[in-house]
């Protein structure tokens, strides 16, 4: 609470993705007057929806896990939790179409037993690995569980080298470790920091039995990350300015910050830069961050999504993962998109899509439609009503070995200036969870500097 007669604190949050929305809500909930500026005509950052004819399309398929406690807080905070339920128990169909003797379906699912027994039965019967490979997975998992995530040396090692040193074959890496890792890290094991990979597997698969249960929105994500988020911001008293790009951030002679936007200069005690690393670098005042150019060394990794509308139902599961094919994950988006008149809409989510990200639509159609027919026999006689592509060339930061040394924390050397974004030092890879956690960190640091008491809503996510 502010002292009677004093001016209330002001904050400007630059960027309306999950990190910026979270920071703005946390600051406003603590009594700070907040203005959020976003250059796009909507909130949500790189997670958004758009219209294509009668369809409402997400730019990409996004899921979260039960262990994503910060993102679950976000869903609760914007009244969206009921729209993005979790599985009762982890259950992932995995179809290998290159298996000897023809296509073979396996499942990765958990039981109610304690860790690590919750996955023991599933791994023991996983048909995509040999008996010896299944046994080696158990030994590697126990070794992974013993790793200390606080050890900075893990960041300098690539995940594939560590896996091979612990008896994992190329097939085991492909059929298990990369099946999970590519979807969460957005790179394959040779290009992933052991520190971040270990964090994913220890937290998701080796912490609590239900930690890896999967959740996803049953409505277009724009309804959650834009519509509901904007309503929450309005209710919290946040002034939200869309189509408004910050042109500069400077400290005024009176010691306060000035944020230049078209036609106006916003003055504030606190500024949170919640934009990608290159945009942050361009806005940072000189001296605000030690070795600021290191932000430019944080690489990016692309994600490609292929959208296919068939004239009939070709998939009777909500999603599946594929082996023996360039296809990675396939999701049924029919009901979510509002498709009417029969048929089925599938989204094919391709992480670490460096080889395909710039390929023409015609090439992608020729490459992937036959693959879907190999995976889904019912697609062989189906007509394709629509085929289109969404591309995020810089979807995530690349979690390469050594990236941990490049990721800054929320505070900067400039008092009152803070950083947020999944690329900052959250300890997580570039996920919705990491973005929300970064917003927590920035708001917490800002409120501490302002002398505001602040009870963190999720201490374990701080």
N, C-alpha and C positions, 0 to 999 in steps of 0.2 A: 504494500500500500504506500502511496506517495504522501509526503508530509503536506499538511494544509498550507496552501499559498505557494507551493513550488510548481514550476512548469512540468507537466507530464512529459515523460520521455517519448521521443519520436524515433521510429525506425523505418528504413526503406529496405525492402527485400527485392532484389533484382533476380527475376526468374520465377516462373510459375509452374515448374515441374513438382514432383513429389517433395523434393528437398525444400524448395522455396515455400510451398504451401504449408509444410510441417513447421518450418521456422516461423512463418507468419502467424499461424494459429497459436503456437507456443508463446510467442511474444505478446500477442493480443490477449491471450488468456491470463497473462501476468500483469495486465493493465497498461501495456505500452501501446501508443497510437501507431498503427502500422499502415504503410502504403506498399502494396505489391505491384511491381511493374513487369509486364510480360510482352515480348515482342510479337508473339503469335496472337491470332484472334481467339485463342482458347487456352485453358489451363491443361496441365497434364504432361507437358514436355514431350518426350519421345514415346509416350504411351497415350494414344489418342484414337478417336473414331472419326469416320467420315461417311458420307452417303455416296452410293453408286447405284443409280436407278432406285429400285425399291429396297435395296439392301443397306443395312448399317454395318459398316466394316471396321474392324480394328486394324490398325496398321500392322500389328503383329500379335501373335498369340502370347499371352503372358500368364504365368501361373505363379503361385507362391506355396510355401510349405507351412506346416503347423509351427515349426520352429521360428518362423518369421514374425516374432512377437511385436516388432515395431510396426510393420506393415499392418498387422492385425489391429494394433492400436489406431492406426490411421483409418482403417475401415470403420471401426467403432466411432471414431471422432466425427466422421462425415455421414454417419448413419447408413453405411453401405455394407455392413457385415453380412446381412441376410441375403445380399445380392451376389456374394462370392463365397459360398459354403465350401467346406473342406470334405474330402472323402472321410468315411468312417474309419477306414484303414487303407494304408498305402496299397495300391494294386495297379501295376503297370503291365499291360499286355506287350510282349516283345515278339515280333514276327521276323523270322530269318528266312528269306526266300532263296538263299544260296545254300541251304542245308542239304547234305547228302540225302537222297531219297525224296526230295521235294520240300516245299515250304513247311516250316515247323513253328508252332506257337509256344512260347514260354511265358512265364509271369514272374514279375518281381513283386512280392507282396509280403506283408508282415503278419505276424500273429500277435496275440496279447502277451506273450512271454516277455520277460525283461531282456534288456540289451546284454549281450549280442544274440541271445537265443531267438529274438523276435524275427530274425531273418534266416535262421539256420535251416528251417525246412524248405524255404523258397530256394536258397542257394543249393541245397542238397539235391533238389530236383530240377534245377535250371538246365534245360536241355541244350543250351547253346555253348556250354563248356564241357570239357571232359571231366571225368571223376578227379583226375590229378589236378586239373586247373581249378576245380571247385575247392579242393582242399587248400590249394595255394592262396586262394582269395581269403579264406579264414585267417591264415597266418599273416598275410599282409594287413588285413583289417586290424588285427591285434597290435601289430607294430605301429600302424597309423594311430591307433588310440593312445599309444604311449608317447607320441610326439607332443612337445610343449609348444603350443601355438605362440607363446611369447618369445620364443627363440628366434632372433633376427636372422640366424644362419639359414633358416628354412626358406627365406625369400630368395636366396641366391641359387637354389637348386631347382632344376626342372622336374616336374612330377613324373614324367616318363622314366627318367633315369632312376629315380627312387623306386618306382614300381618294378623295373627290371632287376634292380639290385635286391628286391624282395621276392624274386621268383615269378613275376607276372609275365606271361607270354604275350606276344603281339595280339593273339586272339582274345586273351583275357582282357587286355586293355581296350580293344575294340568293343567287345560284347558286354562289358560291364562298366569298367572305370570311365571310358569315354562316353558311354551311353548316358551316364549321369553327368559327367564332368563337362561335356560340350554344351549341354543345355543350361548349365548353371554358370560356367566360367566363360563361355563363348570362345573357347580355343580348345584345341586338342592337347593331350597330355604333354607332348614335347615342348609346347609353347606356354605352359602354365607354371606359375610359381608353386613350389611345393607348399609354401606357407598358406596360400589361398586355397589350394586344392585340399589340403589337410583340414582347413577350417570348414569347407563345405561338407566333407565326408564325416568328420568328427561331430559336427553340429547336427547335420541332417540324418545321419544313419547310425551314429554311435553314441548319442547322448540320451535320448528318451525313446521308448518304443514307437510313439506316434509322431516323432519329430518330422519325418519325411512325408506324412500324409499330404496329399496335393489338394490345393484349392484353386479355383478359377472363377472368374465372373460369369454369371449366367445372363448378364445383360452386356451390351457394348460398354467397353471400359470408359468411354467418354461420359457415360451417365454417372460413373463413380468419380473419376479423376477430374472432370470438368464441372458437370452440372451440380452434383452433390458437394464437391469441394468448394465451388463458388458460393453455394448456399451457406456452407459452414463459415466461410470467410466473412460473408455479409453479416451473419448472425453474431460473429465475434467482433464486428465493428471495423474490419479491415477494409481500407479503400483499395479496390482492385482496378488497375488500369491495363487493359489489353491493347494489343496493337501499339504498344509503347515500348520502344527500345531505349535503354540507357546509353547515352553517348559518352559519358565521362563521370568519374568519381573523384572529387578533389576536397581537400580540407580548407575551409574558409578561414578568414582572419580571426573570426570569433571562436575558432576551435571546433566548430561543428562540421559535419560532412555535408557536401552538396552533390546531389545526383542530377546530372543534366538529362532531361527528357525533352521531346519536342514541345516547344512553346512554354516550358516551365522549368524552374530549378527547385528541386525538392531538398529541403534542409532537414537534417536528422542527427541525433546523437549516435545512432547505430545504423550500420549498413551491412547487410548480408548479401554476398555475391553467390547466388545459387544457380550458376550457369556453367556450361562445359568449360574444360580447362583452358582452351585457347581463347574463348571469350573472356574468361576471368583474367587471363594474362594481359589481354588488351585493355582491361578496365583498371587493373591494379595501379595505384599510385606508386611512384618510384620509392623504393626502400621499404615497401609494405611487407615484402616476403624475401627472406634470404634465398639467393639463387633462384629468382622467379622464373628464369628461363628453363629451369628444370620441368616446369609444367608442360612445356612444349615437347619434352621427351616422353611424356606418357602417351603411348600409342593407343590406337583404337582398333576395334574389331567389328566387322559388319554382320548384320542379320538380314536374311532374305525370306520373304513370305510369298508363297504361291497360293493363289486363291482359285479354286475350281468349283464351278457349279454344274452338277450333273442333272439329267432329266429324271433321275430315279434314285432311290436309296441304294448306296453301294457299300456303306459301312454301318454296322449295327452296334458299335461301341462308341463311347464318347471320345476316345483317343487311343492311339497305340504308337509304339516306337518300332523302328525298322532296322534290321541288319541285312547285310548282303546287298544293299541298294544305296544309291546316293540320297534317297529319302531318309530323313531323320525322324521327325515326329509329325503325326497327322491328327488333326482335331476336327470333330464335327461341329460346325458353326451354324447349322441350319436354323434352329430355334432362336439362338442368340441374335442372329442377323435380321430376323423377321422375314425370312424367305417364305413366300406364299406360292400357291399354285403347284405344289408337289416338287419333287426333286430333292437334292441334297447339296449343301455347300460345305466343302472341306477346305481347311487351311493347312498347308504344308509348311512347317516352321523349320528353317534351315539356319542353324547357328554356325559361326566360324565360316561364313560363306564367301571367303576371299575369291575362290575360283569362279563363282557364279554371279557375284554382286553386280557386275556391269554387263552381263550377257543380255542380248536383245530378248524381248518377250518371245519372239518366234523360236529362238534357240531353246529357251527354257521350256516352252511348250513341247517341243519335239523331244527333249531329253526326259522330262518328268512325267508326261501323261502315260507313256508306255510303262514306266516304273510303277505308277499307281495301278495300272492294269495287272502287272505282275503280282502286286501285293493284294489287290482286291479283285478277285475274279468277277464279281458283279459289275465292275466298271468296264469290262471288255465289250459289253453290248450296249453301254450307255452312251447317250449323246452328251457332249460338253456344251452347255448353254453359254458359259462364260469362263474365261481364263484371264486373270490379270495378276499383276505383281506389285508388291510394295517393297521398297528397299530402304534400309537404314544403314548407310555406309559407315557411319560413326556411331553405331548403336550403343556400344559400351567401351569403356577403357579396356585395353588389352592387359590381362593379368600376367604379364610375362615375368620371368625371374628378374629380380632387381627392382620391380615397380614399387615395392614397399618403401624404398628410399626416396622415391619421387613424390609420393602422395602427402600433401601437407595436412596438418590438423586444422581445426576450425579457427583458432585465433591467428591473427597476423601480428606483425611488429607495429602496425598502426592502430593505436587504441580506438576501439569502436568499430573496427572493420573485421568482418568474419567471412569464412568460406564455407560453403555447403555444396553438396553434390556427391553422387555415388563414387566419384573418382577421388574424393578426399580420403583421409586416413580413418576409415570406419572399421577396418579389420575384415570387412566383407568384400566379395567381388561386386561387380556392377549389376546389382539387382534392385528391385523396388524396395526391398528391405534395407539395403545399404543407403539408398537415397533418403528414406525416412530417418534412419539413424543419423545421417549427416545433418539433417534439419534439427534433430534433437540437440546434437552437439553444438551447433552454431547458436541456437537459442539459449542453451544453458550457459555458454561462455559469455554471451551478451548480457544476460540477466545478472550474472555474477558481477560483471564489471559495472553494471548500473546499480548494484546494491539491492537488487530485488530478491526477496526470498522466493524460492521456486521449488516446489515439490515435484520431482520428476515423475511423470505418470507411469514410467516403466523403467525402474532403476536398472534392471539387467540389460536394457538396451542403451544405456547411457554410455 
